[in-house]
Amino acid sequence: MENENNFLEIAKEEDIFEIYQLLKIVTTDLHNRGINQWTEEWKIEDIREFVLKQNFYVQRLEKKGEIIGMFSLEENKLLLEQFPKSLYLSKIALLPKYQKKDFGVKIIQKAIEIVHSQGKVVVLDCWSGNQKLKEYYTKLGFKYIRDLPEYDYYISVFSI
């Protein structure tokens, strides 16, 4: 089997429904564990827009295999003021059966590599109540910046 990074690619239009399914599965798993991340319903139209803008990356174990994980990289207008040369890493999702097996670390490391190769900084966030995820990001080398209000909750912002 080749290195998992060989099967990371920019999502294509034919991946849209599989991405939608992956996001629904991961969101349900998060909510079942009491993690208040991704509270809005996923919409196929929004996913299509991200895919067409080439903002989504998908991870497969085999060249044409199922999508096991994904992430998005894009400019974030709210964060560009503080981080003018940055890309926002979001929608990091990994099927539950692949979690706690270093696939998440590899996906995030690949995202960092992509962004740093463009001479930019990676910025990401999470629900401020998700202490485990905040510790995970810190362990990966991200620096905590601050908490920001978002609707009726707070998010913690990190950069690397």
N, C-alpha and C positions, 0 to 999 in steps of 0.2 A: 504494500500500500504506500502510495506517495505521501509526502508531507501534506498535512491538512491545509496549509496555506496555498497549495497549488489549486485548490478547489474553491478559493474565495474569488468571487467575481462580481462585477456590477450586475444588478438584477436586470432581467429582460422582461418584456411585456408578458411573455408566457408564464412568468413566475408569479404574477400578481395574485392569483387565487391561492396558491400555496403559501405566499407570504401572509395573506389575510388569515388563513387557517392557523399558521404558526403563531401569529400575534394573538388570536383568540385563545388558543391553548395556553400560551404563556400568561396572558392576562388572567384567565380563570385560575390558573395555578397560584399566581401571586395573591389574588383575592382570597382564595381558599386558605392561604397561609397568613391572612390578616395584614398583607402588605398593600398599602393604599396607593399603588402606582397604577397609572393608566386607567383613570376612572371613566373616560369617555368611550363610547362605542366606536370600534374601528369601522371605517367606511372604505369600500372598494375604490370609490372615486378618488379619495385622498391617497390611497396606496398607489393607484395608477399614476397620479400626478408626481409623486416622489420617484417612481420608477422611470417615468418619461424624462424627468429632470436629471436622471442618473445619480440620484442621491442615495439609493439603497445598494448595499452590498450583501450578498448571500453566501453562506458557508455550506458546503456539501462534503460528505465523506468520500464520495465517488464522483467522478466527472459529471455524470448525468443522474446522480442519486438524489434522494430527497434533500430538501433544504432543512438543515438542522439548527441553523442560527442565522442571525442577520444583524445589521446596524445601519444607521443613516449618518451621513456627513453633509453638513450644509452650513451656510452662513446664518448667523442668528442676529437680527437687527438689534435686539436688546443687549446682547453681549458684545457687539462690535465696538461700542464706545470704550469699554474697559479693555477689550482684547481686539485691537484693530486687525491684527493678522492672525485670525483664528478660524477654526471650523468647529461647529457644534456637533458633538458625538451624541446621538440619541437613538431611541428605539432599539437598544441592544437587547436582543432576545435570543434565547437558546432553549430548545425543547427540553422539558424537565428531565427526560431520561439521559440527557447528555450533560446535565449540570453536575458540579462537584467532580469533574473529570478533567479539568484544565482546558476544556474547549473554550470556555468563557475568557480565560486569560489569553489564549491564543488569538481569539477574535479581537479583543481590545488591543493587544499588542500590534496586530496587523493594522488596525485603524490608526493607532499612534504613528506607526511607520509611514503610512500613506500621507498623513497630515504633516508630519515633520519633513518628509521629502519635498514638500511644497514650501518649506520655510515658515510654516505656521504653527500655532499653538492649538492643542486640543482642549476644548472646554466641554464639560458635561455636568449634569445635575441629577439629583434624585429627590424623592420625597424626604423631607428632613427627619421624619419619624423612622426611617429605615436605617437604623444604627448599623446593622450587619453590612449593608451595601456601602455605607459611608466608610466603614473600616476596611472593606474590601478595596475600594478605590484608593484609599490612603496606602494600603499595602502594595498596590501596583505602582506607587510612585506619584499619584496625583496629589496636588496641594489643595487643601481646603481654602476657599476664598471667603465665602460668607453665605448666610441664608437670605433668601429673597421671598417676598410674598407672591403667591400665585393663586388667584381666585380666593378660596376659603382655607388655604393651607400654605405651608412654606416649603421651598425647595432649597437644598444645599448645593452650592456651585463649587466645582473643582476644576483645576487646570493642570496640564503637564506640557 
